[in-house]
C-alpha cells in the first residue's frame, strides 16, 4: 500500500529539508527583528490605522505592538498564506502533468495501478511535506520568541500551524486539478500558481465591497493566522470546509484523469 506515495516522498526528501530550513531561517530573522519594531510601535500603530481597510485585511495587519501581531503579518500572512499556499499549488501542478508530458505515465499505468490510485497517492505525498514544514517552523518560532524574552503563545501558535494543513490541502488540490487538465508541466505549474494567488486577491479585494460573498470561493477565506494569534479566534469550521473542499477537488481530479486521453 502507498508504494507510489513512498516513492514520491523519497524524491522530495531533500527538497522538504531545504524548504524547512529556509522557512526556519525566515522565522528567526522575523522574530529577531521584532524588538526594534516594538520600540517604534506607537508610530506604527498610527500608520496602520491610516491604511486602507482592504490592504489591512489582505495582509492581516492588526498590530505591531505585540510579537503575535507582528508574526501574524510579517511571517504567517506572507510565509504561510501567500508563499506556502502558492508553493503547494505550484508543486501539485506537476504531480500528473510532468509524467504525462514526458510519457513517464505509461510506465506507471503499465503496472497494476489504477489512474485513480496514481492521482491520490501522488497528492498524498505532499502531506508529509506540509507537516514537516509546520513542525519545524513551530519549534523554531517558539525558541526564537523565548530568545528575545517574550512570552510564547504556545496554544495559539500551535493552532496556526495545525489549521494551515487543511489550507495547504486545499491549495494543493487546486493544483492537482490543473495538473490533470494540462499536459504541459511548466504551463500547469504556472496556471496553478496563478490560480491560487488570484483566489487570494479575490478574497482580499472583495471584503471591502458589496460583493464579499465572492471571496467564499477562496481558501484564504477559511484560514486566518491573524485571527488566531491576535484575537484568539479558532476557525475550526473553516478547517473542516477546507478539508471537504480538498476531498471534492481530489475526487474531481480523479474523475477527470480517468476520462483523459493521454495517448
N, C-alpha and C positions, 0 to 999 in steps of 0.2 A: 504493500500500500504506500502511496505517496512517493513512489520512486522518482517521478518527474519533479516533484517539489524538492526532494533532497538533492537531486542533480542541479537544479537551479540555485539552491542555497549554496552549494559548493562553489558555483560560478560567481556568486555575488558576495562571498565571504569577505574578500579583500576590500571591495567597494563599500561594504557595510562598516567595516572598521574605519576606513578613511572618512566616511561621512560622519560617523560618531565622533571621531577625533576633531574634525573641523567644526562641528556644531558645539562641541565641548569648549573648544578654544574661543569661539564666538561668545559663549556664555560667560566664560571667565573675564574676557575683556569688557563685556557689558556690565557685569556686576562690579568690576574694579573701577569703572567709570562713574558709578553712582555717587560716591561721596563728594566728588567735585560738583556734580549736578545738584546735589542736595543743598549745597551752600548757596546756590542761586535759585532755589525752589520758589521763593516768593515771586520773583520776576517772571519765572517760567509759568507759574500758575496764572498770572495776569495775561501772559501771552496766549496760553491755552484757551482762556475764556474768550479771546477775540478771534479764535479760529472759526471758520465756517463749520456748522454742525455736521455737514456731510463729510468733511475732512476728518473731524474728530471721530466720527463713527467708523469711517473706513479703516483708520489706523488705531482704533481702540485707545484714543488719548483721553485719559481721565485726570491723572495726577502724576507729577514727577517728584512729589514731596516724600513719597514712601518707596521703598525698594520694590514692593508689589506692583505699584502703578508704573514705575519705571520699567520693570521687567516685562510687564504686560504689553507695553507699547514698543519698547526698543528691541526686545528679544522674541517674545512669543507671537505678537501680531505680525512681525516681519518674518522671523525664522520659522515659525510653525504654520500659521495661517497661510501666508503667501509662499514663502520659499519651499517648505516641505510639501505643502499642498500641491503646488505646481510640479515639484520634483516627482512625486509618486504618480501623478497623472502622466507626466512625460515618460517615466520608466515603463509604466503599464502600456504605453502606446507601442512599445516594441515587443511585447510579450508574444504576440502571434505574428504580427506583420513582418518581423525580421526573418523568421523561418519561411514564411510564405514567399517573400521576395527572393531569397537565395535557394528556394526549393528544399531547404533542410526539413521542412514539414513532412515531406514524403517519407523520410526515414522513420519519423515518429508514427505516422499513420500506417506504415508497413508492418509495424509491430501490433500486437493485440491491444491497442489503445484507442479508445473512442475519442471522437472530436470533443465531446463534452468534458471528458476527464482531462484531456490535454489543456483545455482552456482554464478549467477550475484549478488544476494543480499549478499551472504557471502563475495564476493570480495569487494562490496561497503562498507562493514563495516570497511574496513581498511582505507578508505579515510579520515574520521574524525580524525583518529589517526595521519595520515600524516599531516593534517592541524594543529592539536593541538601541535605537537612537533615543528613545524616550527614557529608558533606564539609565543610559549613560548621561544624558543631559540632566535628569533629575538629580543624580548623585553629585554631579559637578556643580550645578547651581546651588544646591544645599550647602555644600562645602564652601563655595565661594562667598555665600551670604554670611556664613559663620566667620569667615576670614576677615570680613570688613566690619565685624562687630554688630551686625543687625540680627534681630530675631527671625528665625526661619519659619515661614508659614507652611509647615510640613504637609498638613492635610490639603490645603488649597493647592499647593504646588503639585502634590500627587494627583489631585483631581484634574488639573490642567493637562497632565500627561496622559492619564487614563482616557479622558474624553477626546483626546486628539486621535486615538486609534480609530474610532468609528469615522471620524472626519477623513483620515487618510484612506480608509477602506472605500469611502465614497468617491474620493477624487481618483483613486486607482481604478475603481470600477468604471468611471467615465473614460479613462484612458484605455481600458480593456475593450470597451465597445468600439472605440475608434480603431483599435488595433485589428479587430476582425472585419471592419468595414473598409480599411485602407491597406492595400497590399504593399505599398512602399513604406519601409521603416522610417526613413527620415521625415517623410510627409506625415506619417501617423504620429510621430513624436511631436512635431510642431503643432499639428492640429489639436492634439490632446493638451499640450501646454497652453495653447491659446484659448481653448475652450474653458479650462479650469480658471485661468486668470480672468477671462471675460465674465464668467459667472461671479467671481469675486467683485468685479466692478459693478455688475448689475445689482447685486445685493447692496453694495455700499452706496451707490448713487440713488437707488430707489427709496432709501429710507427717509430722505428729506423731501420726497414728493408725495403726490396723492396716489401714486401707484406702487406703494411699498409692498403690496401683495406679490408683485412680480419677483421680488427678491427671495420668495419662498422656494424657488427652483434652485437656488444656490446652496451648496453645502455649508458655506460660511455663515448662513443664517442660523445654523444649529450648533455652531462651536464658537464660544466667546471667552477667550482667556482673560480678558479684562473683567468680565462679569464675575468670573470665579475668583481671581486674585484681589480685585479691588472691592467688589461688592459682596463676595461670598455667596454668589448665586450659582447653584449647580443645575445646569440644564440637562437632567437625565433623560427627559423625554426627547430632547434634541438628539442625544446619543442613540436612542432607540430608532428614531426616524432615519438617521444616517445609516445605521446597520441594515434596516429594512430596504432603504434605497440601494445600498451596495448589493444586497442579495438580489433585488429586482434587476439591477443593471448587469450583474454577472449572469443571471438567468437569460437576459436578453442577448448577451454576447454569445452564450452557448447556443441559443436558438438560431442566431444569425450565422454562426460558424458552421452549424450542421447543414445549413442550406447553401453555404457559399461554394462557388465553383473555384477551386484552387488548382485546376489543371494547367 
